[in-house]
Amino acid sequence: MSISQELLEILACPKCKGEIHLNASASGLVCDACRLVYPIRDDIPVMLIDEATKLD
């Protein structure tokens, strides 16, 4: 199961409040403005700034 489009429309980056989108492998949510990737674990997005990794 993946993240629904409805949920993606509601979620925002917790750091800048900007738009996010799924990465190519659908394993994380990307904020292009902050250059961060928020992980998705067990089909649940982890929207904690401390858990995010920098986008390569």
Phi, psi and omega in degrees: 000140180244177180289131181286155179297325178298318179293319179299325179290333182274320185292147176221159177297128180290342182276310185247354182067019180274179181287149176233161178213161178291144173282174186300325182270359181060029179256000181197165178251129187254134169250110182291327182294316181270347184060044179239151175239121177265126185289156172244119181240127181052044179065019179239121177290132179262098187264052177249129182301322181293336180270347183287152175245156180287141178286133181285000000 
